[in-house]
Amino acid sequence: MWFWLSLIALLCWSGSDLFSKIGCRDASDRLSHLKMVMAVGIVMGIHASVEVFINGVTINLSIILTYLPVSLLYIGSMTLGYIGLRYIELSISSPICNSSGALTAVLTLIFVGADGYSPLALFAIALVCVGAIGLGVVDSLEDNDLRAARQEAGNYKYAKSFLALALPVAYCILDAAGTFADNRVLDMLEGVVENHEASCNVAYELTFLFAAVVCFVYVVLIKKDRLIPKMEAPKYIGAVCETAGQLAYIYAIADTTHFAMSAPIISSYCAASVLWSRIFLREKLSWKHYAMIVLVVVGIAIMGLLDV
């Protein structure tokens, strides 16, 4: 079962990337990122309700406030990621965003130390960092004529800009900070709250639901922007994929016997995102882009393999 759950997580998270891209790529819709936050918040709110009222997960204001800094970092990173989808190919943004795991490791090395990290683990971290930075360098140095030529067959054209790369990098930094803080908060709540992982996840989902309500007030009531079902549908499909992937991930890694095999499968979902963007969005990158992506994917897979 672990294998199928791992594949489900990989497909769901890469599907979330794809449908979030479809839902947010229209550069003329300046509020698409807030609408995406609304979609994710609503789906997560529904899941949180199931956890609390059916599964009996403990939640209170104290837990929500304790976990709030982590929730804000995660929600902030995702919002920036959704903005970035308007300005850059998913094939480039997904590997950069997914490099947050390596950045988390770097933060841990800086603030905690390198004890317990094997040479192979340090090599994997270096691969991801070099690949992510390399993607930015390759994209920023690409000749405008070459960019136009490779994008000729694509559905969307993207101009070279600082913002296009800055947003996925900002996502990576905030998500890494959130992961680093997440680990510390979970350690703090262990033994204090029963089933503290589920409680923190519900706290995160309820905070996301609150963010969705705030976005609804701003987008619909203040800005008077219309929500067109045809335009919003991909966002909600992406939100469902995001939540379903999280559930499959939790149960897949619960099988500790096969964790060394399930972790690298799941952690390499950005490779599937690149594949979907090539097939469904007709994105075409240069061989230099793909070379940097290979470094990122290999590094992430190695870290997943070592995460036992």
C-alpha positions in Angstrom: 0.0 0.0 0.0 2.9 2.4 0.7 3.9 2.4 -2.9 0.4 3.4 -4.2 0.1 6.0 -1.5 3.5 7.5 -2.4 2.4 7.6 -6.1 -0.9 9.3 -5.1 1.0 11.9 -3.1 3.4 12.5 -6.0 0.5 12.8 -8.5 -1.6 15.0 -6.2 1.1 17.5 -5.3 2.3 17.7 -8.9 -1.3 18.1 -10.0 -1.7 20.9 -7.4 1.2 22.6 -9.1 -0.4 22.2 -12.5 -3.9 23.4 -11.6 -2.6 26.2 -9.5 -0.5 27.3 -12.5 -3.6 27.2 -14.8 -5.7 29.1 -12.2 -3.1 31.8 -11.6 -1.3 32.3 -14.9 -3.5 35.0 -16.3 -1.4 38.1 -15.9 -4.5 40.3 -16.4 -6.1 39.0 -13.2 -4.2 40.9 -10.6 -6.1 39.2 -7.8 -5.7 35.6 -8.9 -3.3 34.8 -6.1 -5.9 35.9 -3.5 -8.6 33.8 -5.2 -6.2 30.8 -5.0 -5.8 31.5 -1.2 -9.6 31.5 -1.0 -9.8 28.1 -2.7 -7.1 26.4 -0.6 -8.5 28.0 2.6 -12.0 26.7 1.9 -10.9 23.1 1.1 -8.6 23.1 4.2 -11.4 24.5 6.3 -13.6 21.6 5.3 -10.8 19.1 6.1 -10.2 20.7 9.5 -13.9 20.4 10.3 -13.8 16.6 9.5 -10.7 16.3 11.7 -12.3 18.1 14.7 -15.9 17.0 14.6 -15.5 13.4 13.3 -12.0 12.4 14.2 -11.9 14.2 17.5 -8.7 16.1 17.0 -8.0 18.6 19.9 -7.9 22.2 18.9 -8.2 25.5 21.0 -7.1 29.1 20.7 -3.8 28.4 22.6 -2.7 25.8 20.0 -3.7 28.1 17.1 -1.7 31.1 18.6 1.3 28.9 19.4 1.4 27.6 15.8 0.5 31.0 14.3 4.0 32.1 13.3 4.5 28.8 11.4 1.1 29.1 9.8 1.8 32.7 8.6 5.2 31.6 7.1 3.6 28.8 5.2 0.6 30.8 4.0 2.9 33.8 3.1 5.1 31.5 1.0 2.2 29.9 -0.8 0.7 33.3 -1.6 4.0 34.5 -3.1 4.3 31.3 -5.0 0.8 31.9 -6.5 1.8 35.4 -7.6 4.9 34.0 -9.2 2.9 31.6 -11.3 1.8 34.6 -13.4 5.4 35.5 -14.4 7.4 32.3 -15.0 7.1 28.8 -16.3 6.0 26.1 -13.9 9.0 24.1 -15.1 11.3 26.6 -13.5 9.3 27.7 -10.5 8.4 24.3 -9.1 12.0 23.0 -8.7 13.1 26.4 -7.1 10.1 26.3 -4.7 10.8 22.6 -3.9 14.4 23.5 -3.0 13.1 24.8 0.4 14.0 21.4 2.0 17.7 22.0 1.2 17.5 25.6 2.5 15.9 24.2 5.7 18.9 21.9 6.0 21.2 24.9 5.5 19.4 26.7 8.3 19.8 23.7 10.6 23.5 23.4 9.8 23.9 27.1 10.7 21.9 27.2 13.9 22.1 23.6 15.1 25.3 22.2 13.6 26.3 19.5 11.2 26.4 16.6 13.6 24.6 13.6 12.2 24.8 14.7 8.6 26.7 12.3 6.4 28.9 13.4 3.5 26.2 12.1 1.1 23.6 14.3 2.8 25.8 17.4 2.5 26.4 16.5 -1.1 22.7 16.3 -1.7 22.1 19.7 -0.1 24.8 21.2 -2.3 23.3 19.7 -5.4 19.9 21.2 -4.7 21.3 24.6 -3.8 23.5 24.7 -6.9 20.6 23.5 -9.1 18.2 26.1 -7.7 20.7 29.0 -8.0 21.7 27.7 -11.4 18.2 27.9 -12.6 18.0 31.5 -11.7 21.4 32.3 -13.3 20.5 30.4 -16.5 17.1 32.1 -16.8 18.5 35.6 -16.1 21.4 35.3 -18.6 19.3 33.7 -21.4 19.3 35.7 -24.6 16.0 37.3 -25.4 15.9 35.9 -28.9 16.6 32.4 -27.7 13.9 32.8 -25.0 11.3 33.9 -27.6 12.3 31.0 -29.9 11.8 28.3 -27.3 8.6 29.8 -26.1 7.2 30.0 -29.6 5.3 26.8 -29.3 4.0 27.5 -25.8 0.6 28.7 -24.7 2.1 31.6 -22.8 5.0 33.9 -23.3 7.1 35.1 -20.3 9.4 38.1 -20.3 12.7 38.1 -18.4 12.2 40.0 -15.1 13.6 40.1 -11.6 10.2 39.5 -10.1 9.7 36.3 -12.1 12.6 34.7 -10.2 12.4 36.6 -7.0 8.9 35.3 -6.1 9.7 31.5 -6.2 12.9 32.2 -4.4 11.0 34.2 -1.7 8.6 31.2 -1.5 11.6 28.9 -1.0 13.0 31.1 1.8 9.7 31.5 3.7 8.8 27.9 3.3 12.2 26.8 4.6 11.8 29.2 7.6 8.3 27.8 8.2 9.7 24.2 8.1 12.5 25.1 10.5 10.1 26.8 12.9 7.6 24.0 12.5 10.1 21.5 13.8 10.8 23.7 16.9 7.1 24.3 17.7 6.2 20.6 17.3 9.0 19.7 19.7 7.7 22.3 22.2 4.1 20.9 22.0 5.1 17.2 22.2 3.8 15.7 25.4 1.8 18.8 26.1 -1.0 18.2 23.5 -2.3 14.8 22.6 -1.7 13.9 18.9 0.0 17.3 18.6 0.9 16.8 14.9 -2.8 16.6 14.0 -3.7 19.5 16.2 -1.0 21.7 14.6 -2.2 20.7 11.2 -5.8 21.7 12.1 -4.5 25.0 13.5 -2.7 25.7 10.2 -5.8 24.8 8.2 -8.1 27.0 10.3 -5.6 29.9 9.9 -5.7 29.3 6.2 -9.5 29.4 6.3 -9.4 32.7 8.2 -7.0 34.0 5.4 -9.5 32.9 2.8 -12.3 34.8 4.6 -10.1 38.0 4.6 -9.3 37.5 0.9 -13.0 37.0 0.1 -13.9 40.3 1.9 -11.2 42.2 0.0 -11.7 40.6 -3.5 -15.5 40.3 -3.6 -16.9 42.9 -1.1 -14.2 45.7 -1.4 -12.8 45.3 -4.9 -16.1 44.0 -6.4 -14.3 41.4 -8.4 -16.5 38.7 -9.9 -15.8 35.0 -9.3 -16.4 33.2 -12.6 -16.9 29.5 -12.0 -15.0 28.5 -15.2 -12.0 30.6 -14.2 -12.1 29.5 -10.5 -12.5 25.7 -11.1 -8.8 25.0 -11.7 -8.0 26.7 -8.4 -10.3 24.4 -6.4 -9.0 21.3 -8.2 -5.5 22.4 -7.2 -6.7 23.0 -3.6 -8.2 19.5 -3.5 -5.0 18.0 -4.9 -2.9 19.8 -2.3 -5.0 18.5 0.6 -5.3 15.0 -0.8 -1.6 14.8 -1.4 -1.0 15.8 2.2 -3.2 13.0 3.5 -1.6 10.4 1.2 1.8 11.6 2.3 1.0 11.2 6.0 -0.2 7.6 5.6 2.7 6.7 3.1 5.4 7.7 5.5 3.6 6.0 8.4 4.9 2.7 7.0 8.4 3.1 8.5 9.5 -0.2 7.0 9.4 1.2 3.5 10.1 4.8 4.3 13.5 4.7 2.6 11.7 4.0 -0.7 8.5 6.1 -0.3 10.3 9.3 0.7 12.4 9.8 -2.5 9.3 9.0 -4.6 7.2 11.7 -2.9 10.0 14.3 -2.6 10.7 14.2 -6.4 7.2 15.4 -7.3 8.6 18.5 -8.9 9.9 16.3 -11.7 6.3 15.3 -12.4 5.4 19.0 -12.3 8.0 19.7 -15.0 6.6 16.8 -17.1 3.0 18.0 -16.8 4.0 21.5 -17.7 5.7 20.2 -20.8 2.7 18.0 -21.9 -0.3 20.2 -20.9 1.1 23.7 -20.8 3.5 23.1 -23.7 6.4 24.8 -21.8 9.8 24.2 -23.5 13.1 25.0 -21.7 16.7 25.0 -22.9 19.0 22.1 -22.1 20.7 24.3 -19.5 17.4 24.7 -17.6 16.8 20.9 -17.7 20.4 20.3 -16.5 19.8 22.5 -13.4 16.5 20.8 -12.8 18.1 17.4 -12.9 20.5 18.5 -10.2 17.6 19.7 -8.0 15.6 16.5 -8.5 18.6 14.2 -7.9 19.5 16.1 -4.7 15.9 16.0 -3.4 15.7 12.3 -4.1 18.9 11.6 -2.2 17.7 13.6 0.8 14.4 11.7 0.7 16.4 8.4 0.6 18.5 9.5 3.6 15.5 10.8 5.6 15.0 7.6 7.6 
